Amino acid sequence: MFLLGTLVNGLLIIIGTLLGKLLHRIPEKMKGTVMHAIGLAVMVLGLQMGFKSENFLIVILSLVFGAVIGEFFDLEGKLNKLGDWIEKKVGSKGQGSISQGFVTATLIFVIGAMAIIGALDSGIRGDHDVLYTKAIIDGFTSLILTTTLGIGVMFSAIPVMIYQGLIALFATQIDRLIPQALMDSFILEMTATGGIMIFAIGINLMGITKIRVANLLPGILVVAVIVTAMYYLPFI
């Protein structure tokens, strides 16, 4: 079953959130320290990913053009509106902001190479090991995030399953149409670009400033365009 890894990933996010709810009664002062600790860890993870680029100009251009596209369509606003809609449906009294938890967790779980590589492995070879590993990491992360961001983290399982499920569904066609060298280059630069976004999420969690990270997401598509152009037009 090519969707098994994706389903397990979504399930562990939900389980991690429910376990996190059991720990939500920790003191506010401790919550603040935990949030800062999470923010620091996320920032370091983002830096590690960002340093993997072999051509950082691609990362810069992707973030810039991605930001222009994201701001034009106001992706952050639309994600927040979706989170607010969920909040109205289920209520969030005493649970923290569902919108904040939903948006933050969705960005953390969707950005990164493991989602793409794991979904491709599931769809092409029926090998779910990468997604199983990601599921364990996401489950633990959702537990920690829920203690400070609330139940909204659980709803991030929906976009995660849709995103990875679609990649797994079309994995055979993707593998047939895209040369391996091009795919490897895309994953490398996508990881680096996503790493900068992860770093920005860490800054938000630290409360240093507020970066509209969701508006940077089109940068992933820009990476694909630039890498493809450089592959087929090597003189660029």
C-alpha positions as CSV (number, residue, x, y, z in Angstrom):
1,M,0.0,0.0,0.0
2,F,1.8,3.1,-1.3
3,L,0.1,5.4,1.2
4,L,1.0,3.4,4.3
5,G,4.0,5.6,5.3
6,T,2.0,8.8,4.8
7,L,-0.9,7.4,7.0
8,V,1.5,6.4,9.7
9,N,3.1,9.8,9.6
10,G,-0.3,11.5,10.1
11,L,-1.3,9.1,12.8
12,L,1.9,9.7,14.9
13,I,1.4,13.5,14.6
14,I,-2.1,13.0,16.1
15,I,-0.8,10.6,18.8
16,G,2.0,13.0,19.7
17,T,-0.4,15.9,20.0
18,L,-2.7,13.9,22.3
19,L,0.2,12.9,24.5
20,G,1.4,16.6,24.5
21,K,-2.1,17.6,25.7
22,L,-1.4,15.5,28.9
23,L,1.6,17.8,29.6
24,H,-0.1,21.1,28.8
25,R,-0.6,22.0,32.5
26,I,3.0,23.0,33.0
27,P,3.7,26.5,34.5
28,E,3.7,29.4,32.1
29,K,7.3,30.3,33.0
30,M,8.4,26.7,32.1
31,K,6.4,26.9,28.9
32,G,8.3,30.0,27.9
33,T,11.7,28.3,28.5
34,V,10.6,25.2,26.6
35,M,9.4,27.4,23.7
36,H,12.8,29.1,23.6
37,A,14.6,25.7,23.7
38,I,12.5,24.5,20.8
39,G,13.2,27.7,18.9
40,L,16.9,27.3,19.4
41,A,16.9,23.6,18.2
42,V,14.8,24.5,15.2
43,M,17.2,27.3,14.3
44,V,20.2,25.0,14.4
45,L,18.3,22.4,12.3
46,G,17.6,25.1,9.7
47,L,21.2,26.2,9.6
48,Q,22.4,22.6,9.1
49,M,20.0,22.2,6.2
50,G,20.9,25.6,4.7
51,F,24.6,24.8,4.6
52,K,23.9,21.8,2.3
53,S,23.5,24.1,-0.8
54,E,26.1,23.7,-3.6
55,N,25.0,27.0,-5.1
56,F,23.7,29.5,-2.5
57,L,22.7,32.0,-5.2
58,I,19.9,29.5,-6.1
59,V,18.7,29.7,-2.4
60,I,18.8,33.5,-2.4
61,L,16.9,33.9,-5.7
62,S,14.4,31.3,-4.7
63,L,13.7,33.0,-1.4
64,V,13.4,36.4,-3.0
65,F,11.1,35.5,-5.8
66,G,9.2,33.1,-3.5
67,A,8.6,35.9,-1.1
68,V,7.2,38.2,-3.8
69,I,4.8,35.4,-5.0
70,G,3.8,34.5,-1.4
71,E,3.2,38.1,-0.4
72,F,1.1,38.7,-3.6
73,F,-1.2,35.8,-2.8
74,D,-0.9,36.3,1.0
75,L,-0.4,32.6,1.7
76,E,0.3,33.3,5.4
77,G,-3.0,35.1,5.7
78,K,-4.9,32.2,4.0
79,L,-3.2,29.6,6.3
80,N,-4.1,31.7,9.3
81,K,-7.7,32.1,8.1
82,L,-7.9,28.3,7.7
83,G,-6.5,27.9,11.3
84,D,-9.0,30.5,12.6
85,W,-11.9,28.6,10.8
86,I,-10.8,25.3,12.5
87,E,-10.5,27.3,15.8
88,K,-14.1,28.4,15.5
89,K,-15.3,24.9,14.7
90,V,-13.6,23.1,17.6
91,G,-13.0,25.9,20.1
92,S,-9.7,26.6,21.7
93,K,-10.5,28.0,25.2
94,G,-7.5,27.3,27.4
95,Q,-5.7,25.4,24.6
96,G,-3.6,28.1,23.0
97,S,-4.1,29.5,19.5
98,I,-5.2,26.7,17.1
99,S,-4.2,28.9,14.2
100,Q,-0.6,29.4,15.5
101,G,-0.1,25.7,16.3
102,F,-1.6,24.6,12.9
103,V,0.5,27.0,10.8
104,T,3.8,26.4,12.7
105,A,3.5,22.6,12.8
106,T,2.5,22.4,9.2
107,L,5.5,24.4,8.0
108,I,7.9,22.3,10.2
109,F,6.5,19.0,9.0
110,V,6.1,19.8,5.3
111,I,9.4,21.7,4.6
112,G,12.3,19.3,4.2
113,A,13.7,16.6,2.0
114,M,12.4,13.6,4.0
115,A,8.8,14.3,3.0
116,I,9.7,14.2,-0.7
117,I,12.2,11.4,-0.6
118,G,10.1,9.3,1.7
119,A,6.9,9.8,-0.4
120,L,8.8,8.9,-3.6
121,D,10.2,5.7,-2.0
122,S,6.7,4.8,-0.9
123,G,5.2,5.3,-4.3
124,I,7.9,3.8,-6.5
125,R,9.3,0.9,-4.4
126,G,6.7,0.5,-1.7
127,D,9.5,1.3,0.8
128,H,8.2,3.3,3.8
129,D,11.3,3.3,5.9
130,V,12.1,7.1,5.4
131,L,8.5,8.1,6.1
132,Y,8.4,5.8,9.2
133,T,11.5,7.6,10.5
134,K,10.0,11.0,9.7
135,A,6.8,9.9,11.4
136,I,8.7,9.1,14.6
137,I,10.5,12.5,14.5
138,D,7.2,14.4,13.7
139,G,5.4,12.5,16.5
140,F,7.9,13.5,19.1
141,T,8.1,17.1,17.7
142,S,4.3,17.4,17.8
143,L,4.3,16.3,21.4
144,I,6.8,19.0,22.3
145,L,5.0,21.7,20.3
146,T,1.6,20.9,21.7
147,T,2.8,21.7,25.3
148,T,3.2,25.3,24.2
149,L,1.2,25.8,21.0
150,G,-1.8,23.7,21.9
151,I,-4.1,21.3,20.0
152,G,-3.8,23.1,16.7
153,V,-0.6,21.1,16.1
154,M,-2.8,18.0,15.5
155,F,-4.5,19.5,12.5
156,S,-1.2,19.8,10.7
157,A,-1.6,16.1,10.0
158,I,-4.1,16.9,7.3
159,P,-1.9,19.0,4.9
160,V,1.0,16.6,5.7
161,M,-0.9,13.6,4.5
162,I,-2.3,15.4,1.4
163,Y,1.1,16.7,0.4
164,Q,3.0,13.4,0.9
165,G,0.1,11.4,-0.4
166,L,0.0,13.3,-3.7
167,I,3.8,12.8,-4.2
168,A,3.5,9.1,-3.5
169,L,0.5,8.8,-5.9
170,F,2.4,10.4,-8.8
171,A,5.8,9.0,-7.8
172,T,6.1,6.6,-10.7
173,Q,5.4,9.4,-13.2
174,I,7.8,11.7,-11.4
175,D,10.6,9.1,-11.5
176,R,10.0,8.4,-15.2
177,L,9.9,12.1,-16.3
178,I,12.7,13.6,-14.1
179,P,16.4,12.5,-14.6
180,Q,18.0,11.3,-11.4
181,A,20.7,14.0,-11.5
182,L,18.1,16.7,-11.8
183,M,16.1,15.3,-8.9
184,D,19.2,15.0,-6.7
185,S,20.1,18.7,-7.5
186,F,16.6,19.8,-6.7
187,I,16.4,17.9,-3.4
188,L,19.8,19.4,-2.4
189,E,18.8,23.0,-3.1
190,M,15.3,22.5,-1.9
191,T,16.7,21.3,1.4
192,A,18.9,24.3,1.7
193,T,16.1,26.7,0.9
194,G,13.7,24.9,3.2
195,G,16.4,25.1,5.9
196,I,16.3,28.9,5.8
197,M,12.6,28.8,6.2
198,I,13.0,26.4,9.2
199,F,15.5,28.9,10.7
200,A,12.9,31.6,10.3
201,I,10.3,29.5,12.1
202,G,12.9,29.1,15.0
203,I,13.2,32.9,15.1
204,N,9.4,33.2,15.3
205,L,9.3,30.6,18.2
206,M,11.9,32.6,20.0
207,G,9.8,35.7,19.7
208,I,12.7,37.7,18.2
209,T,10.5,39.0,15.4
210,K,7.6,37.8,13.2
211,I,8.6,36.5,9.8
212,R,5.7,35.4,7.5
213,V,7.3,32.1,6.7
214,A,4.3,30.7,4.8
215,N,4.8,33.5,2.3
216,L,8.2,32.1,1.5
217,L,6.9,28.7,0.5
218,P,6.7,29.4,-3.2
219,G,10.4,29.5,-3.0
220,I,10.4,25.7,-3.2
221,L,8.7,26.0,-6.6
222,V,11.2,28.6,-7.7
223,V,14.0,26.2,-6.8
224,A,12.5,23.7,-9.1
225,V,12.3,26.2,-12.0
226,I,15.9,27.5,-11.5
227,V,17.5,24.0,-11.1
228,T,15.6,22.7,-14.1
229,A,16.7,25.7,-16.2
230,M,20.3,25.2,-15.1
231,Y,20.1,21.5,-15.9
232,Y,18.8,21.9,-19.5
233,L,20.5,25.2,-20.1
234,P,24.0,24.6,-18.6
235,F,25.3,27.9,-20.0
236,I,23.1,29.8,-17.5
